[in-house]
């Protein structure tokens, strides 16, 4: 018997991120959405904990949140310039004149597009990035060293703009996910731990920088630009 496609960790995480983003956009709490769909407050709580319900509950929830009931690789919804090189299809991802500070933050204002970088469409599809949702920026500062260096390029998936709750077990050694974010008006790049709903930690890879603890209104003021999906080092002689 084939495995249930909804029971993979990747699918569970993706649905959770989409639901969280839709709730935020509509200004709706998880409890409100759960009550509207199933009559009790456990539906969104289960999704956030990685326990996906059946389609009989997911599809009405998607209708409520304005999400399309579609499972599969991200489908292109925007206009993206396409390039064919040596028979392979590439998508042009815009590079903004913006810096994401690996430190205290960087003011960018309305950063214009200053260039484009071509990425293979099949590779973008493989990592689950829709080209119209991807942007490039540069790293500033040293708090993410040695992982990222100043002036490194990073690709940000703006569709993944929520941080799921992940309570770690004693054997969980996975590093926290890296996000681009706006914090108190400054663009930053950090790993983000969220062990519970009301607690976030901004974590640097450079041991010289300690974690920053966010609670309450400081979490509400945080704007996640998107998940960092790729970065590239700049060669220095």
N, C-alpha and C positions, 0 to 999 in steps of 0.2 A: 504493500500500500504506500503511495507516495506521501512524503512528509507534508504537513500543513504549511503552506507558504507564509502564514501569519506567525508561525512559531519561531522564526529565526530572530536572533538578537538584533541583526541589522534592521529588519523590518520593524521590530518592536520599537527600536530607538527612533526610527524615521517617523513612524506614526505619532509617537509621543511628542517629537519636536514640532510636527505640523499642527497637532491639536493645541499644544501650548501657545504657539504663535498665533493661531486663529482666535483663541480665547483672549489673548492680549489685545489683538487688533479690534475685537468686538467689545472690549471692556467687560467681559463676562467672567465670572468666577467658575472654577471647576464644579463647585456645588450646584450653582444655578444650571449649568449645562447638564449635569448628571440628573438632577431632578426633572428637567424638561424631557429627557430621553427615556429614563428607566424608572423615575419616581422615587429614587433614593440617591444618596450622595456618594455611592461607591464607585461609579463608572470611571470618572476621571482619576480618582485615586488609584484604581487598579492599573489604568494605562500608564500612569507616571511611575508605578512600581514595576512595570515590565510585564504585567499580566493582561494580555490582550483579550478582550471579549470576542464573541462571535460576530459574524457579519450582520446578524439580526439586530445587534446593538450599534456596531460601528457605522453602518450605512445611515441610520437615522441621525447619529451624531454628526457625521460629515455633512448631511443636508442642513442641519441646524447651524453649523459653523461656516457654511458656504464653501466647503471643500469638495473637490471632485472625487468621486468614488473610483479611483484608478490605482492599480498596483503594478509597478514596473519601473524601469529607469525613468529619470526625469525627462519630461517632454518639453521641447523648446517652445516658449511662448512669446519671446521678444525678437526683435530684429537684430541679428548678429552678422557682421561681415564674414563671409566664408572665403577661404583660399584653398586652392588645390595645388599641392607641391608633390612632384614625383608620384602622382596618382592617388595620394592620400588627402583626405579632407581635413582642413584645419579651421578653427574658429579664432577670430581675433578678440582677445580679451583686453579691455581698456586699462591703461596705466594712468593713474591719477597723480597729480603733483601733490602728494600727501605723504606724510610720515606718521607711522604708528610708533609711539615712543615705547621702547622697552625700558621703562623707568617711570618718571612722574607724569608724563603726558606731553602732548604736542598739539598746539593750536594750528588747524589747517584752514579754517573757514570753508568757503565753497571751492574745494580743490578742483581745478580744471583737469580735463584729460590732456595729457602731454604726449601720449604715444600708445602703441598697441603691441602685444606680443601674441604670436600664433601658437596655439596648442592643438594637438591632434584631437579630433572630435571623438574618436573611439576611446582615447585615454580619458578624456573628460567624462564620458559616459561610464567608463569602468569605475571611476572614483565617485560617481553619483553627482556630478556638478553640471547644472544647466548653464551653458555659456552666457545667456542673458542675465543670469544672477551673479556672475563672477566679476570681480574687479581685482586690480593689482595695485599695491602700494609698497612703500619702502619702510624698512625698520630704522629707528633712530634710538641711540643709546645702547647700554651694555647689560641691562638686567636679564636679557634672555640668552646671554652667552653661557656656554659655548654653542648652544643649539642654533642661535641666530646671531649674525654679526651686523654692525651698523651698515646701512645701505643695501642689505639683502632685500630681494624682492619677495613678497608674499602674495599668494592668491587667496582671496576671501570669498566664501560662498555665502552670499547675503540671505539665501533661503534658510540657512541654519542659524537663526538668530535667537534661539532660546537655549538656556543651560538646564539640562535635566537634573533632577535630584538623583544622586548616586551615593548611597551609603556603602562605604567600603567594608569588606570583610578583612580579617587578619591576614589572609593570603593574597589579597588583591594588590598586585604590584604595578598595575597599569598606570602610566603617567596621566595626569589630568589633561583634558583637551585644551588646545590653544585657541583663543578667540581674539578678534579685533573688537574693541569696545570704545564707547565714549563715556568717560567718567569725569563728572564735574566740568564738562565742556572740553576736555582734553582727549585726543585720540591715543589709545594705548593698545598694547598687545601683551597678553598674559595667559598663563594657564588658569583655568577657573575650576575650583572644587566647590561642589554644592552638596554637602552631606545631608542637609535637610532643607525644607522649604524656606525657612527664614534665616538661612546662614549661607554666605558665600565667602570664599577665600581667593584672593588674587595672588597667584604664586609665580615667582620668578625662577628661572633655571640657574641664574648666578647666585651662589650661596651667600654673596655679600648683601643680598637684598632679602629681608624677611617677608613672610606672607602678610597681606593686608586683610583684615577681617571686616566684612560688611554685614550689617543687619538692618532691619527695619527700613526706614526712609532712604538709606544709602543704597539698598538693593533696588528700590523702586526708581531711584534716580539714574540707575545704570542702564545704558542703552547698548545692547549687543549689536554690533554691525554685522557680524557673521563669523562663521567658523573658518579658521585658517586650514586650508586643504593642501597647500604646497608652499615650499620656499626654496629659493636658490641663492647660493653664496656668490658674492662678488670676489673675483680673484684679486689678490693684492701681492705685489712683488716685494 
